[in-house]
Amino acid sequence: MTQRTNLDDDLGRWMHDSPTQAPAPLLASIRAGVAVTEQRRRRGWGSGWRRSTLAIAQAAAGVAVVAGLGFGIVYLASGAGQGGTGAPSTMPAAVSTAPASAAPASAVASVPASAPASGEGAATQPPSAPPSVAITPTLQLAACGPANATARITSWQGAAGQRIATVVLTNRSTSSCTLPAQSRPQLVDGSGRVLIDSPAAAKSTAITLGAGKHLTTLVEDGNYCGPAPAAPVRIALILRSGERVIASAPTPTDVTVPPCNGSAVKADIQMHPWSG
């Protein structure tokens, strides 16, 4: 009993004079365990050898833990894990909380604008603009009117109560002009009076008369029963614009008109299409 009592006393003194390097939570745990053991001993819990054995075991465990902790503190203070020759540190590396898909800006590869398309092996070229097509503007030719064309009766012919005039139209300008293939003809005298008129000409295709060129037509009229005309008798051609090109007579005194076939018959006049 004396040895056990001395051992308990030594353990108590050690707990009282515990190492200053031992962590406070560990010392508190050991003190709590010894206090419980002391209370049980005082209450007569178990036999004397059990009490002593339990106290010794608890104390030994505390000493072992304190000794191991102290060794670890000395080991770390000696420079292990700081590039020394000691064993590598087993401390876990800091875990990054950045998402796995995040990447520093410097790590992002810059893709040039001329990089080849995937699977093509060559840079994609912008579509080339289609070649420009020169469009020749359509020239609007002037009408063959009194300002650029003149007409004249080259001759008269008679046939079965009618008179037929050959009319030539000439372009006197330096550019081409256009006119309908058929126009509305009139027989007029020197005073400008209309002797025989025709209905409006039917629509016809337009033809072009080159600069310095001429066209020819035949104009037929019949059954004039009116008063004697004033010289010269001429033929007028009414254009689509309403202007008139008046063909001059073969002579200034020409008064050719068709014969009268009776007042019951209506006078008439018509022209053939222009020809080159």
FENGIQUI-V208436 format. One record per run of one state. SS is the DSSP state (~ for helix, > for strand, _ for the rest). FROM is the first residue (numbers start at 1). LEN is the number of residues. Records with the same first field share a line. If there is no record, write none. Layout:
SS->FROM-LEN / FROM-LEN
//
This chain:
_->1-1 / 17-7 / 43-5 / 78-27 / 108-8 / 117-6 / 124-18 / 144-5 / 160-2 / 172-5 / 181-3 / 189-5 / 198-8 / 210-4 / 223-11 / 239-5 / 249-19 / 272-3 / 276-1
~->2-15 / 24-19 / 48-30 / 105-3
>->116-1 / 123-1 / 142-2 / 149-11 / 162-10 / 177-4 / 184-5 / 194-4 / 206-4 / 214-9 / 234-5 / 244-5 / 268-4 / 275-1
//
